[in-house]
Amino acid sequence: MSYLKLSGISKSYGQFNALEAVDLDIAKGEFVTFLGPSGSGKTTTLMIIAGFESATSGQVEIENRSLFGLAPHQRNIGIVFQNYGLFPHKTAAQNVYFPLQMRGVKKAPGLRKAEEMLELVGLKDFGHRHPKELSGGQQQRVALARALVFEPSLLLLDEPLGALDKNLREQMQIEIKRIQRALGVTTIFVTHDQSEAMSMSDRIVVFEKGHIQQVASPLELYHRPQTRFVAGFIGESNLIDVKITDAAKGEARNGAIGPIDYAVSDRASTGSEATLMIRPEHIKLSRNPVGGRQNVRMKVETIVNYGDNALVVGKVGDHTMRVRVLGADVVIIQENEECCISWQRDSVYLIAK
């Protein structure tokens, strides 16, 4: 059953359409991420749900109750922004108590509830500190506690981890997911960082140019993208434009690579043009051809070492290919040398144009 429902949401600024007919259903307790590049419409959609923006057309409902005409403070929605927005003159506990104070909760029980929420986010002994006495990650936890203390119907997180360093950001991804699971609050997380979306979400909504491109689980998006944009935006991809030579047998051809077999699909017909996707980690790099796989020769141009793995970039004819290998395996080849790359038929996924 749908808990949060968006129906035909559009938003125009003069002649510019920021959103066009967005439809979305989110179940109670889900953790859903809005993912897309800057200007794709993800934050605009979030602001319409929160009530900070008005839709040009369409409807937002929570449990079949329309939010039309309700001010942000009337929607019972918790929000955390990237800049946290903590009051510098209030302690952490007072910051968390503030939304309860605005709802008429008396100070003593309100501060007790605030301290309980601080304990949940891992700040049990930090309630007396002011924001300037807290690290960025601790301030982010206070902002999260403040957004959750009044038991909101919905939690909205607008790129809350953008100001944190890599290690702290990864730590907070785990913490936010733990807290969300503990409370069971329906959550929408906005980010342009695909790794955040992949690691935290029950489902991901991919936006591009005001449209939803695909809604699916992280693994579904990664392994079975519906559009070329999703395939290119989620993870690293080798996208190969082909002509289907025999749809029944799963055979296609690319001008540079030649014949390519793919997992048979009903999304393209013989003679049509399509795109094939091969993830870099599904390609094997070797000196010589490998039996039972499709093999082609590649001229290595660049090797980028990451320690535990390496990215090998090369050319097959005039087509660039990317291969992801374990760091120890890359010693078999050097830049400007030729090698063999190979893959299995089931690793080639067809995206119809």
N, C-alpha and C positions, 0 to 999 in steps of 0.2 A: 504494500500500500504506500502511496505517495505521502510523504510528510511535508516536504516543501515542494511546491509546484510553480514553475514559471511557464506562462502560456503566452506565446506571441510577443515577447518583449522586444521592442524596438526603441532606439534612441537616436535622435537626429539633432545636430547642431548646425542650424542653417541648412546648407546643401550637403553637409557631411553626415553620412549615416554611420554612427559608431557601433550600433547593433541593429541586426535585421532579423526579426521573427525568431527569437531564441526560445526554444521549448526545452524544458528540463524537469525531470522528476527525481527527487532525492528521498531516500528512505530514512526513517527515524534511526538515529544512532550512527549513520554513515559518516565516514571521513572522505569528503570529496574535494579534489584539488582542481582549481581553474588554472590551466597551463596555457601559455602562449607568449609570443614575442610582445614587445612594447607596442601599444596601439591596437592590440588584437580584440579588445573589448572585455577582457576578463575583470579588470578593476571596475569598469563602468557597470557591469552586471552586479558586482558585489555592492556597489554604492546604491544601486536601485533597490536591492534587497534590504539594505540597511535603512533606506529612507533618506539618504543624503542627496540622491539624484531622483528625479521623476522620470518615469518612462514616457516616451512619446505615445506609445500604445502598448497594450498587453496587461497582464495581470500577475501578481505575486500572491500566493496563498500559503499559509501554514495551517495544517490540519483543517483544510477546507475553509479557513477564515481569511478573507481578503485583507491585505495590508494597505489597500488603496486609501489614501487620505490620512493615514496615521503618521504622526511625527516620529522621528527616530527613537525618542525616549519612550514612546508608547508601544513599541514593537517587541519589547522584552528580548532584545538581541544583544549579545556581548560582542565587542569588537576590540581587536588588538591591531594597532598600526605599527609601521616600521620604527617610528620615532618614539613609541611607547606613551608619550604624553602624560608622564607622571607629574604630580604637583611637587615642586622642589622644596616647599616649606612644610610639607607633611611627611611623617614617617611612612615606612612601608605599610604598616598596619593601618594607619590613617588613610592612606591611598586606597587600600583594598576596602576599607569600611565606607568610603565615600558614596558609592552607588547605593549601599544600604541606607545611608543617611538620607539620601535624596528620596528614598522610598518610605521614609518615616520610621525606620528601625532605630530603637533607642541605642545610646552609645555603648553601654556595657555589653548587652548581648551581641550588638553589631561588631564590636572589637573582638569578642570571643570567636565569632564566625570568621572574621578576617584572619585571626591567628590560625584557625583550623585550616583555612584555605592556603595560607602561607606554608603550613606544614606539608600539605599535599603537594605543593610545587617545590619542596625541598628547601624551604627557608624558615625552618622552625624557630631559629634563634636570631632572626634578622628583622623582626617586626619593629624594633625601636630605631632602626637606622633610616637616615634620609637618603634619597636617590643618589646624591653626590658621594655617599659612602658605599655605594654598591657598584659592582662591575656591570658591564653591558649585559651579560647573561643573567645576572641577578635582577637587574631592572626589567628585563624581558619577562622573567618569572613573576615579578610583582604585577606587571601589566596583565599577564595571563590570569593571575589570581583575581585581580579586580574585575576582569571580564566574566569570570565564572561564579563569583561569590553570591550573586543574586539568583542563581539557578536559571540561566537564560534558556529560552526555547531553541536558540540557535547561536552558535559561536562562529564569528567571521574573523579570519586572520589574513590581513593584507600585507604580504611580504614581511612578516615579523622578524625574520632571521637575516635580512639583508645587511644589517649593520654589524653582524658578528663575524669573527674570523672563522676559518674553515673548520678547525677542530671543535670549537664551541658550537658552531652551527650544526655539526653532525651530532653532537651530544644533545642539543636542544630538540633535534628532530625526534630522537628516541624519547625524550622526556614529554614532549607535547603529545606524542602518540600514546604513551603510557597514561597520561592524565585524561586524555579523551576517552580511552577505553575504560578507565576507572569510573568516570562519571556518566558515560554513555550519551554525551551530548552530541547532537548533530552538528557537524563542523564543515565549514567551507574554507579552504586554504588557497590563497592566491599567490602564485609564484611564476617566474619565468625560468626557474632553475629546474631542469628535468630530473636531476638526481633527487632533489627534495620530493618532487611529485611521485617518483617511482618508489621511493623508500617509505613514504608515509601513507599513501592513499589506499582506500578501498576501491575507488574509481577515480579516473581522471577525465576531465572535460577539456578537450583541446580546442582553443579558439584561434581563428585567423580572420582578420579583416571583418570583424563583427559577426562572424558566423561560427557555429559549432561544427568542427570537422569530424569529431568522433568522441563518443563517450564509452569508456570500457575500463576494465581492470588494467593495472600496470602491465602484466604479462601479455594480456590480449593486445594492448596497444603496441607493445614491443615486437611481438612475433607475428601479428596479423593486422597491420595498419590498413585502413580502408582507402587512404589517399596518399599521393606522393608527398604532400606537405607533412603529414603525420609521420611517414616513414623517414623523412629527412630531419624532422625536428626532434623525434624521440630516439636518442642514442645515435651511434655512428652507423652509416649505411653505405653500401655500394648500390647505387640506383642505375640500372642499365636499361636504356630505351631499346625496345625490340619490336620486331614484326612477328606475329604468331604464324608459324608455318604449318603446324598441325595441332589444333586445340585438343583433339581427342587423345593424342599421345603425349601432350605437354612438351611440345617442341617449338623453339623460337630461334630467331637469328638477330645478332647485333653486328653492324658493319665492321667494328674493330675486333671483337672477340670471336665472332663466328657463331656456329650453332650452340645453343644453350638449352639443356633440358630443365624442366621445372616441375614442381608438384602440380598434378593436373587440377585445374580449376574450371568452374563454369562461368567465370567472370570475363572471359574474352573468347572470341571466335576466330577461326582460321582466317588469316588475311588482315586481321585488325592490328592496330598498334597498341602497345602496353608498356608497362615498366616492371622490370624484375628487381627484387631486392635480395641482396645477400649481406648478412651482417658480417663485419670483419672478423669476428671471433669464430665464425663457421668456415673460414678459409684456412687451409693448411699450406704452409710454406715449406718447400723442400728443394733439394738440388735436382732431383729426377722425378719423372711422373710417378704417381701413386695409383696402384691398381684399384678398380672399383669406384673411382671418382672421376669427375670431369677435370681435365688438366689443361692449362694454358701456360705459355711462357710469359714472364713479366720482367721488365727492366726496372731494377730498384733505383729509386731516385733519392728517397729520404728515409732515415731510420730515427725514430724518436724514442729514446729509452725512458721508461718510468720506474725502473727498478724491478718490480715484480712482473712487468710486462713491457712490451714494446709495440709501437705502431710502425708498420712498414708501408710506405707509400711508393707506388711504382706505376708504370705504364704498360698496358697491353694494347699495342698499336698506339692510337691516340686517346685511348680511354684510361682515365686514372682509376686505380684500384687501391683499396686500403685493407691491410691485413693486420689483425691483432694477434700477437703471439706471446707466449711466456718469455720472460726476459732471458732465461738461459738458452732458449731455442734460437734466438736471433743471431748467435755467433756463427751459424752456418752460412751466412750471407753478408756481404758488404755493400755499401752504396756503390752505384754504377755497375754492379754485376747483374747477370741474368739469373733468374731462378724459375722454379715451377710453382704455380699456385693451383690448388685443386679444391673441389667441394663436392658434396653429395647432392643428388637431385632434390632430396627433401628439404635442403637448406635454402632452396631458391623459391621465393614467394612472389606470386604474381599480383600486381596492382593494376587493375584495368583503368584505362584512361577514359 
